[in-house]
């Protein structure tokens, strides 16, 4: 049921209507829903002169669409003129997910595959690839992390295009 409140501001009557869609009680234990999340309506301010309008935003999903799927296919060490390189091969799910916390889940997969990857500089390089390289080069075959690169913090790593201490070769 809508909740309405009225106030006077500069002689104009403003009406704020808030509609909240909520669920009550618990679902039948034997039932399950495959329907998409329900949209919620945000507060709206209307003026009698302009009429009313409703702004609707979809609810944020609370279910990870890639739960149970690997985000990292495999990792492999190679070398180049500058030193060792850990090549991270993401899965399709790893390239496509935007679910909150999926970066940490992918990093755990990398650490499980090779615990020596767990250094501050490598984490910053990985995060940079996860958050930025996936947008710029979504089909890049590997994300390369190099332990010889200086640990300069996340912001400086991003400023260096994920490659602090020199370009990728």
C-alpha positions in Angstrom: 0.0 0.0 0.0 1.5 3.4 -0.9 2.5 5.8 1.8 1.9 9.4 0.9 3.2 12.5 2.6 2.7 16.1 1.6 4.8 19.2 2.4 4.8 22.8 1.3 8.0 24.2 -0.2 8.0 27.6 -1.8 4.2 27.6 -2.2 4.2 24.4 -4.3 2.6 21.2 -3.0 5.1 18.3 -3.3 3.8 14.8 -2.9 6.3 12.0 -2.3 5.0 8.5 -2.9 7.0 5.5 -1.9 6.1 2.1 -3.0 7.9 -0.9 -1.5 7.5 -4.4 -2.8 8.2 -6.8 0.0 7.6 -10.5 0.6 6.0 -11.7 3.8 6.3 -15.1 5.5 8.4 -18.0 4.2 7.9 -19.8 1.0 6.6 -23.3 0.8 9.6 -25.5 1.5 8.8 -27.6 -1.6 8.5 -24.6 -3.9 11.1 -22.8 -5.8 11.1 -19.8 -8.1 13.1 -19.4 -11.3 11.6 -16.0 -12.0 13.8 -12.9 -12.3 14.2 -10.5 -9.3 11.2 -8.2 -8.7 11.7 -4.6 -9.6 11.3 -2.0 -6.9 10.0 1.5 -7.2 12.1 4.5 -6.0 10.6 7.5 -4.3 9.1 10.0 -6.7 8.4 13.7 -6.2 5.5 15.2 -8.2 4.0 18.5 -8.6 0.3 19.0 -9.3 1.2 21.1 -12.3 3.2 18.4 -14.0 1.4 15.2 -12.9 3.0 12.1 -11.5 5.6 9.7 -12.8 7.2 6.6 -11.6 10.9 5.7 -11.9 11.6 2.0 -11.7 15.0 0.3 -11.3 15.5 -3.4 -11.4 16.5 -5.0 -8.1 20.1 -6.1 -7.8 20.5 -9.8 -8.1 21.6 -11.6 -5.0 22.3 -14.9 -6.8 25.6 -15.4 -8.5 24.8 -16.6 -12.0 28.2 -18.3 -12.2 28.2 -19.9 -8.7 29.8 -23.3 -8.8 31.6 -22.6 -12.1 35.4 -22.0 -12.2 36.4 -18.5 -13.0 40.0 -19.5 -13.8 40.7 -22.3 -16.2 44.4 -22.7 -15.3 47.6 -20.9 -14.6 51.1 -21.5 -16.1 54.5 -20.1 -15.4 56.6 -18.8 -18.4 59.6 -16.6 -18.6 60.7 -13.6 -20.7 63.6 -11.3 -20.8 62.4 -9.5 -17.7 61.8 -12.5 -15.5 59.1 -15.0 -14.6 55.5 -14.6 -15.6 52.3 -16.2 -14.4 49.9 -16.6 -17.2 46.3 -16.7 -15.9 43.8 -18.3 -18.3 40.3 -17.1 -17.3 37.2 -19.2 -18.2 34.2 -17.7 -20.1 32.5 -17.3 -16.7 35.6 -15.4 -15.4 35.4 -13.0 -18.3 31.7 -12.4 -18.0 30.9 -12.3 -14.3 30.3 -8.9 -12.6 28.9 -10.4 -9.4 30.3 -8.7 -6.2 33.2 -10.6 -4.7 33.9 -12.6 -7.8 37.4 -11.1 -8.0 38.2 -12.6 -4.6 36.8 -15.9 -5.7 38.9 -15.9 -8.8 42.0 -14.9 -6.8 41.4 -17.8 -4.4 41.3 -20.1 -7.5 44.7 -18.7 -8.6 46.2 -19.1 -5.1 44.9 -22.7 -4.9 46.5 -23.5 -8.3 49.8 -21.8 -7.2 50.3 -20.4 -3.7 53.4 -18.5 -4.7 51.2 -16.1 -6.6 49.9 -14.7 -3.4 52.0 -11.4 -3.2 50.7 -7.8 -2.9 52.1 -6.8 -6.3 50.6 -9.8 -8.0 47.2 -9.2 -6.4 47.3 -5.6 -7.6 48.2 -6.7 -11.1 45.4 -9.3 -11.1 42.8 -6.9 -9.8 43.8 -4.4 -12.5 43.3 -7.1 -15.1 40.0 -8.2 -13.5 38.5 -4.7 -13.3 40.0 -3.0 -16.4 41.6 -5.3 -18.9 38.4 -7.4 -19.1 36.7 -4.2 -20.3 39.4 -3.0 -22.7 40.4 -6.4 -24.1 37.7 -8.8 -23.1 39.1 -11.7 -25.2 42.8 -11.3 -24.3 43.9 -15.0 -24.0 45.8 -14.5 -20.7 46.3 -12.1 -17.9 50.0 -11.9 -17.2 51.2 -11.4 -13.6 54.9 -10.8 -13.0 56.4 -11.1 -9.5 59.4 -9.0 -10.5 57.2 -5.9 -11.0 57.4 -3.5 -8.1 54.5 -3.5 -5.6 53.3 0.1 -6.0 49.7 -0.2 -4.8 46.5 -0.7 -6.8 46.1 2.9 -8.0 49.7 3.1 -9.4 49.3 -0.3 -10.9 46.2 0.9 -12.8 48.0 4.1 -13.8 50.7 1.8 -15.3 48.1 -0.1 -17.4 48.5 -3.1 -15.0 52.3 -3.2 -15.7 54.2 -1.2 -13.1 58.0 -1.0 -13.6 57.8 -1.2 -17.4 55.7 -2.2 -20.4 54.5 -5.7 -21.1 56.7 -7.5 -23.6 
